[in-house]
């Protein structure tokens, strides 16, 4: 059974908030004892998802938490907006698909950088993307 601790909720309403989310994710990744490479992967994915929340979702929030499951630790981050939602999830998750802003990773790139990735979206209702990165 996984236990989550140190839950942080951060607003995403400006470029400065995207930077704050990146910093918070990196801080929790250090606590979770992720390697430097895995910290970088996680922070890169978080940056892409936070930017998507701002640009496409019109803003929202990030929820970041340290997760402890037996002997392993990890970081879970969820990005939620109440924007238009994603009408074509398959296209949005296609490798190389990007609208031209952000890091150019797209959702598929962010998904490749983490261990677990879920996308919950409904047109007109918004989107939540949750990712998890475990220590090795």
C-alpha positions in Angstrom: 0.0 0.0 0.0 1.4 3.3 -1.0 1.4 6.2 1.4 1.5 9.8 0.2 3.0 12.5 2.3 3.8 16.2 2.0 1.0 17.0 -0.4 1.5 20.4 -2.1 -1.1 22.2 -4.2 0.3 25.0 -6.4 -1.7 27.3 -8.7 -0.8 27.5 -12.3 -1.9 30.9 -13.6 1.3 32.5 -14.9 4.8 31.7 -16.3 6.1 32.3 -12.7 3.8 29.5 -11.4 5.3 27.1 -14.0 8.7 27.9 -12.6 7.5 27.4 -9.0 6.0 24.0 -10.0 9.3 22.9 -11.6 11.1 23.9 -8.4 8.7 22.1 -6.1 8.9 18.9 -8.2 12.7 19.0 -8.1 12.6 19.5 -4.3 10.3 16.5 -3.8 12.4 14.4 -6.3 15.5 15.1 -4.1 13.6 14.0 -1.0 12.5 10.8 -2.8 16.1 10.1 -3.6 15.6 10.0 -7.4 18.9 10.0 -9.3 19.9 13.2 -11.0 18.9 11.7 -14.4 15.5 10.8 -13.1 15.1 14.2 -11.4 15.8 15.8 -14.7 13.3 13.6 -16.5 10.6 14.3 -14.0 11.2 18.0 -13.9 11.2 18.1 -17.7 7.8 16.3 -17.8 6.4 18.5 -15.1 7.5 21.6 -17.0 5.7 20.4 -20.1 2.5 19.5 -18.3 2.5 22.7 -16.2 2.9 24.7 -19.4 0.1 22.7 -21.1 -2.1 23.4 -18.1 -1.5 27.1 -18.5 -1.6 27.5 -22.3 -4.3 25.0 -23.3 -6.3 24.7 -20.1 -6.3 28.3 -19.2 -4.6 27.7 -15.9 -5.3 25.3 -13.1 -3.3 23.6 -10.4 -0.5 21.1 -9.8 -0.6 18.6 -6.9 2.8 17.2 -5.9 3.4 14.5 -3.3 6.1 12.2 -2.1 4.9 8.6 -2.2 6.3 5.8 -0.1 5.6 2.2 -1.0 7.4 -0.3 1.0 11.1 0.3 0.4 10.7 2.5 -2.7 9.9 6.2 -2.9 8.6 8.3 -5.7 7.0 11.5 -6.7 3.4 11.8 -8.0 2.4 15.0 -9.7 -1.1 15.8 -11.1 -1.9 18.7 -13.3 -5.6 19.7 -13.4 -7.4 22.4 -15.5 -11.0 23.2 -16.3 -10.3 24.2 -19.9 -11.7 22.8 -23.1 -10.4 19.3 -22.7 -8.7 17.2 -25.4 -11.0 16.2 -28.2 -8.5 13.7 -29.8 -6.6 12.0 -27.1 -5.0 9.5 -29.5 -3.6 12.4 -31.6 -2.5 14.3 -28.6 -0.5 11.2 -27.4 1.0 10.6 -30.8 4.8 10.8 -30.8 6.0 14.0 -32.4 2.6 15.7 -32.1 3.0 19.3 -30.9 1.2 22.5 -31.4 4.5 24.4 -31.6 4.7 25.9 -28.1 6.3 24.6 -24.9 9.3 22.3 -25.0 8.1 20.4 -28.1 7.8 17.2 -26.1 4.0 17.0 -26.2 2.1 14.7 -24.0 3.8 11.6 -25.5 7.2 12.9 -24.7 6.2 13.7 -21.1 4.7 10.2 -20.9 8.0 8.6 -22.0 10.0 10.4 -19.2 8.0 9.0 -16.3 7.1 5.5 -15.0 3.3 6.0 -14.8 1.1 8.3 -16.8 -2.6 8.7 -16.9 -4.7 11.2 -18.8 -8.3 12.0 -17.9 -10.1 14.5 -20.1 -13.6 15.4 -21.2 -14.4 18.0 -23.9 -15.8 21.1 -22.1 -14.8 19.8 -18.7 -11.0 20.0 -18.5 -8.1 17.7 -18.2 -6.1 16.0 -15.4 -2.7 14.4 -16.2 -1.1 12.4 -13.4 2.4 11.1 -13.6 4.6 9.1 -11.2 8.4 8.6 -11.1 9.9 6.0 -8.8 13.4 5.9 -7.3 15.5 3.1 -8.7 
